[in-house]
Structures are given as C-alpha cells and as structure tokens.
C-alpha cells in the first residue's frame, strides 16, 4: 500500500527545461499499452476517469481498418507512427499510444486558463480524459532526480539522470 516509485525513460518524457522548477513545468509523458491493459485499467482503476466513449472509438477504428490490406491504404507508405511502422501496422498491432499532459494550459479559442489539469490523448486523436489533477500531492506526481543540476536549465548532468513517478496503488 502507498506510493511506489517507477522510472520513466527520458525518451518518453518532455518538460520545459527553462522553467524555474521542475514541479512548475508542464509535462508530457508517452506510454504504450495493449488494448487489454488499457481496458483492464479502466475496469479496475475507475479513479483514472477514462472516457468509455473515447475508448470505444479507438476499438472501432481498429475494427474498421483491420479488413484492409497494406496495399489498400494509399497513405500508409507516407505516414509512420513513432516506433510502429506504418499507420495500418500500428492499428493492427493491438497497441495504443497514450500521451499524458500534466500542468496548466491556455485555451486560446475560449480565452480560458486551465490550471493543474491531467489530459490523456490516445492515438494522437482522441481525448481519453481531461480532468483536474486531483492527486493527493495537490500537483502532478512526477519528480526529476539527477546526479547534479545545471545552472541554466533543469536537465540534470551525468549518466545518473532519471525521472521518477510516485504512483498510488
């Protein structure tokens, strides 16, 4: 019970290195999961507040594209999803890419500042959740840990640079 520490690859995490503090920087984290893992999380962890309708859209998209062959999709050669090959290979892989945003963002269209939000986007097209970040810390749960800080940015020096996430299970 309680917090557990998980490492996030620096290749799967983006933040503003010029922010005054890591905790005040907006963050993007990339996760790759199977559809089954995502479905199980939605069933077991209802506190995540994932949108059932958005999940159904990604399943339906995969079902509608599965009968097509590679040569049936003309755009497939021109589009490569990160690490998945062509778009049809990605949709046929059974995997989903989740991009998670934590922090403040400004909606220019409606002139609204949203503070301390947790937004999860799946397949780079569907918003799976957009909720206030209500974790027990009162802010995002990521901590940047490194060997030695730099004076001009938030990237730590050396090979010991790691990003840690404290999750509640």
C-alpha positions, -999 to 999 in steps of 0.1 A, spaced: 0 0 0 11 35 -5 34 52 -30 57 33 -53 85 47 -74 86 40 -111 112 51 -136 102 69 -168 126 68 -197 139 103 -206 130 94 -242 93 92 -232 90 124 -212 91 160 -222 91 191 -200 102 227 -202 139 227 -193 139 265 -188 111 265 -162 121 278 -127 113 245 -111 106 210 -125 74 209 -104 61 240 -121 68 228 -157 41 213 -178 49 177 -187 41 152 -215 47 115 -209 43 88 -235 30 53 -226 25 23 -249 0 -2 -237 -20 -30 -252 -58 -25 -256 -63 -52 -230 -41 -33 -205 -60 -1 -211 -94 -19 -208 -83 -35 -175 -71 -1 -161 -105 13 -170 -122 -15 -152 -100 -17 -121 -90 19 -117 -122 39 -121 -104 68 -103 -85 74 -136 -118 86 -151 -110 74 -186 -138 82 -211 -156 50 -222 -168 66 -254 -132 76 -264 -121 40 -257 -149 27 -279 -138 50 -308 -102 36 -308 -116 0 -308 -140 8 -336 -112 25 -356 -91 -7 -354 -121 -29 -364 -129 -8 -394 -93 -8 -407 -85 -44 -400 -101 -59 -431 -79 -37 -453 -46 -49 -466 -15 -28 -467 -19 -21 -504 -55 -9 -498 -44 20 -478 -27 45 -501 -15 68 -473 2 40 -454 36 45 -470 36 82 -463 28 80 -426 50 64 -399 38 64 -363 67 66 -339 81 31 -334 51 13 -350 59 13 -388 30 23 -410 -3 35 -397 -20 3 -407 7 -17 -388 1 5 -358 -37 -1 -358 -32 -38 -364 -6 -42 -336 -31 -43 -307 -11 -15 -290 -22 21 -282 -1 51 -276 -11 73 -247 2 109 -244 -4 123 -210 -2 160 -202 1 174 -167 1 211 -159 -15 243 -169 -27 252 -204 -43 281 -221 -73 276 -244 -68 305 -269 -101 299 -286 -122 303 -255 -97 326 -236 -96 302 -206 -67 292 -184 -69 257 -172 -47 251 -141 -33 218 -129 -50 195 -155 -45 159 -164 -52 152 -200 -47 118 -217 -48 115 -255 -49 82 -273 -38 75 -309 -29 113 -310 -66 119 -319 -90 111 -290 -91 127 -256 -94 98 -232 -97 122 -202 -94 159 -194 -99 164 -156 -84 184 -128 -53 167 -115 -67 156 -81 -39 135 -67 -30 135 -30 1 157 -36 -21 186 -49 1 187 -80 15 163 -106 32 132 -92 65 133 -111 98 142 -96 130 148 -115 160 132 -99 196 136 -112 232 134 -102 239 172 -104 218 201 -115 228 226 -141 227 263 -135 210 273 -168 183 245 -172 165 217 -155 183 188 -172 205 170 -147 241 162 -155 256 128 -159 246 92 -166 226 90 -134 198 112 -148 164 96 -142 128 106 -139 107 91 -112 70 88 -108 53 83 -75 21 64 -81 -6 54 -56 -19 18 -59 
